[in-house]
Amino acid sequence: MNEKAIIVYSKSTNPWHNLAVEEYLMEFTSEGIKAGTQYYILYLWQNKDTVVIGRNQNAWGECRTGLLEEEGGTLARRSTGGGAVFHDMGNLNFSFITPRSEYDTKRSSAVILRAVKSLGVDAVLSGRNDILAQDKKFSGNAFSICKDAGLHHGTLLINSDYARIAKYLDVSKAKLETKGIKSVKSRVTNLSAIVPEITLDAMKKALEKSFLEEYPAMEVERFEDTSWIDMDQLQVWIKKHESWEWQYGQTLSFTAKTEMRFEWGGIEMQFLVKDGKITDVRIYSDALDLDFLEQVSSSLKGLRFTSQDIADKIDSIDENPEAFGATRAIMKRDLISFITEQQL
């Protein structure tokens, strides 16, 4: 069987595009086996202002989704397990894709260790998923096997913004009870904090060199972008990753509770959420106008569990001023402001 190494760079910073390319390359490798060629692929890519969650994670339990989208960020869900991570332009993502018969995470992890050590960083594996330097994590990894191909992908923090990591990877103010897999918090560091001379370009070159040492092939082909990929096929994967159903609808059923006291009374809102949509709502309150709150709760069923959708629905409710005068308008205003602040 023929062997071929392929180095692929992405110029896109859109996570839905980049994750779609990764899935395409997995399929490409599987099809190559059938055609008599074993592909060993190194794929390097970056995402701009993105939170990527694992396949079995609850987006609301891992990320301040409303704040992320409000500030122009993007939520993405990958096909592998593991925890939530924040990607900015100070982070480099790598994907190693090999034939399933050659899939060995020790070998692919050795590619990373050899690359960073060549740049002066003394790194070690920690467990199966993390790579550390000076007892701090700079690389998180995840793995998958599909059909005839194996995937090892992960992050490399070169010069990422720590403040924004903490800002977005913090759960919403609502209390969530979920069966989703929770992220494990770790102390992190940038490689440039250890060796200031390290740059993204230097890391890319080191990874390519290390990859070709680990997987020496008779033929090597490099692509400086992803324009060679069949766009009709790629669009199928992109459509999946950009869909709300994939990002949020994959979430297991969970409950959320949030509470607040206003001048007109206190409230506790409880939501039952399935497939990312509200299936039931309970509002408990000592307010005088319980009829209006019951109208609110009944109107929210079937909505997507986002602050924007909930606030818009509340805003559309007629306050019926003849019943409680200006009080209902105040309640409506306060509820909209409150739910918006939850950043669901």
Secondary structure, DSSP 8 states (H G I E B T S, - for coil): -EEEEEEEE-----HHHHHHHHHHHHHHHHHHHHTTEEEEEEEEE--SSEEEE-TT--HHHHS-HHHHHHTT-EEEE-SS-S--EEE-TTEEEEEEEEEGGG--HHHHHHHHHHHHHHTT--EEEETTTEEEETTEEEEEEEEEEETTEEEEEEEEESS--HHHHHHHSS--SSEEEE-S-------B--HHHHSTT--HHHHHHHHHHHHHHHS--SEEEEESSSTTS-HHHHHHHHHHHHSHHHHTTT---EEEEEEEEETTEEEEEEEEEETTEEEEEEEEE--S-HHHHHHHHHHTTTSBS-HHHHHHHHHTS---HHHHTHHHHHHHHHHHHHHHHTT-
